[in-house]
């Protein structure tokens, strides 16, 4: 059971719905971390800024997005993350 409620699309505030829409445009879905973070606007600004700047090729110019996603998946697996 979550200590912080995870808002779904129906019960989200207008601000949270905006965050969810942007998440769907950027990532194709709304992760639970985004849903929980939507309770605090400053947290979401920081989180989106980090995710976008770290994943987009035209910003980092280091690795392709596919490689970055594989690194994220491998790191999550090694740490026992269920995602």
N, C-alpha and C positions, 0 to 999 in steps of 0.2 A: 504494500500500500504506500502510495506517495505521500510524503510529508507536505509538499506544496502541490496544490491542485493543478492538474493538467487540463487547461480549457479546451473544449472541442469547438468546432466551427459554429455550432448553434448557440452556445452560451458565451461566446467571446464578445468583448466590448468592441465598439467601433475602432479603437486604436489597435486592439489585438487582431481584428479582421484585416486591417491594413498590413500589419506585419505578416500575417499568414499569406496574403495575396502576393506580397513581395517575395516571400520565401518560395512560394510555388513557381513564380517566374524565374527566380535565380537557380533553384535546385530541383524543381519538378515535384516537390513535396514539402510538407511541413514536419520537421523532426520534432520529437518530444522536447529536446533541449530548447528549441525555438519557442514551443508552446509554453514551457515553464518560464523561460526568460522574458516572455511577453508581459509578465507582471511588472517588470521594471524597465522603463524606456531607456535609461542610460546603459543598462546591461545589454540590451538588444543593439543599440548603436555600436557599442564596442564589439560585440560578437559578430555582427554583420560585417563591420569594417575589417576585422581579422580574417574571417572566412573568405570574403571576396578578394582581399589583397593576397592571401596565401594561395588561393586556387587558380586564379586567372592567369593564363600564360602571358598575355600582353603586359601584365604588371610586373610579374616576377622574372620572366624571360629565362628561367633556369630549367625547369622540367615541364614536360607535357602534363596536362590535367590527368590523363589516364594513369601516368606514373605516380602522381601525387595521391590519387585515390587508392592505388594499390598499396602505397606506403601507409596511408591512414588505415586501410583494412588490415594490413599485417600487424600494425601497432596495436589496433583494437583487439585482434585475435590473441596476440601475445599477452595482453593485459587482462584477458578473460572477459572482454566486453561482449555483451549479447548481440550487439548490432552488427 
